[in-house]
């Protein structure tokens, strides 16, 4: 815009000063010792078109030279905190161009599956530990309650359980959530074979 004379004459000096200051900030950021060391590592182990510099507003940033634009473009912001030692491996693991979209997505799904498996294993271990800590009587009561919940039998709560149920009931007045496996909402209410009595005669009798 300066070359085309698109700024008012009174603005030219101010614009030139801003451009000069920005250039000096960029040069100082590239000359930062930490940025210089990491630029060498990135060029050697990852991409010769990458560089790191210190931005006085964003902290450490990653630039990549884009030949089509004939300039550097910011491709990542690392901030002001300590740069992670495994930065190269971290960037490689997130480089879709290196692996291709399909392989990259497959890798991410595999990683997610491992995390889910680990979380599920931890959850199972916690449940097993809790069960191991119960007495035989407590285990028996737990099983009976679960059977009652799934078959629609009436449950009478006491103590902490009663307070918890009352709390849930109060909360559901404003945010109702119908349980699909309890009480009248279960798939077979009253069908527990221990309490269910068939009617005699009628259409359900064959032959």
C-alpha positions, 0 to 999 in steps of 0.5 A, spaced: 500 500 500 505 504 501 508 503 494 502 504 491 501 510 494 494 508 498 496 512 505 495 519 506 502 523 506 501 524 513 500 517 515 506 514 511 511 516 517 507 512 522 506 506 517 513 506 516 515 506 523 510 500 525 513 496 519 520 497 522 518 496 529 515 489 527 521 487 523 525 488 529 521 484 533 521 479 528 528 479 528 529 479 535 524 473 536 528 469 531 535 471 534 532 468 541 537 463 543 532 458 545 528 459 539 535 458 535 536 451 538 529 449 537 530 451 530 536 447 528 533 441 531 526 442 527 530 443 521 534 436 522 529 432 525 522 434 522 522 439 517 527 444 514 522 449 512 520 450 520 523 455 525 521 457 532 521 464 534 519 468 540 513 472 539 513 478 544 505 477 544 504 470 544 510 467 546 514 461 542 511 460 536 512 455 530 513 458 523 513 455 516 516 458 510 510 458 504 513 458 497 507 460 494 506 466 499 513 468 499 513 469 506 513 465 513 506 463 516 505 461 523 503 454 524 503 453 531 503 457 538 507 454 544 506 460 549 510 462 554 511 456 558 517 451 558 517 447 551 516 440 552 522 436 551 518 431 546 516 436 541 519 433 535 515 426 537 509 430 539 509 434 532 510 428 528 504 424 531 500 430 529 502 430 522 497 428 517 501 430 511 506 425 513 501 419 514 495 421 510 488 422 512 486 415 513 492 412 516 492 418 521 485 417 523 486 410 524 492 411 529 488 416 533 482 411 533 487 406 536 490 411 541 483 412 543 481 405 544 487 404 548 485 410 553 478 407 553 480 400 555 485 403 560 479 407 563 474 401 563 480 397 566 481 402 572 473 402 573 473 395 573 478 394 578 475 400 583 468 396 582 472 389 584 475 392 590 469 395 592 465 388 592 471 385 595 470 390 601 463 388 602 461 382 607 457 376 605 451 379 607 452 386 604 453 382 597 447 378 598 443 385 599 446 388 593 444 382 589 437 382 591 436 390 590 439 389 583 434 384 581 428 388 584 430 394 580 430 390 574 424 386 575 420 392 577 419 390 585 417 395 590 424 398 594 424 401 601 430 405 602 432 407 609 438 411 611 443 414 606 440 411 601 433 414 602 436 421 603 440 420 596 433 417 593 429 423 595 435 428 593 435 425 586 427 425 586 428 433 588 433 434 582 428 431 577 423 436 578 427 441 574 431 436 570 427 430 569 430 423 567 426 417 566 430 411 568 428 406 563 430 400 568 426 401 574 419 401 577 414 402 572 419 404 567 422 397 567 421 393 561 417 387 565 414 390 571 412 385 576 414 379 572 419 377 577 418 369 577 418 369 584 412 374 585 408 373 579 402 369 578 399 367 572 391 368 571 388 361 570 384 360 563 384 365 558 387 367 551 394 365 553 392 358 554 393 354 548 391 347 547 
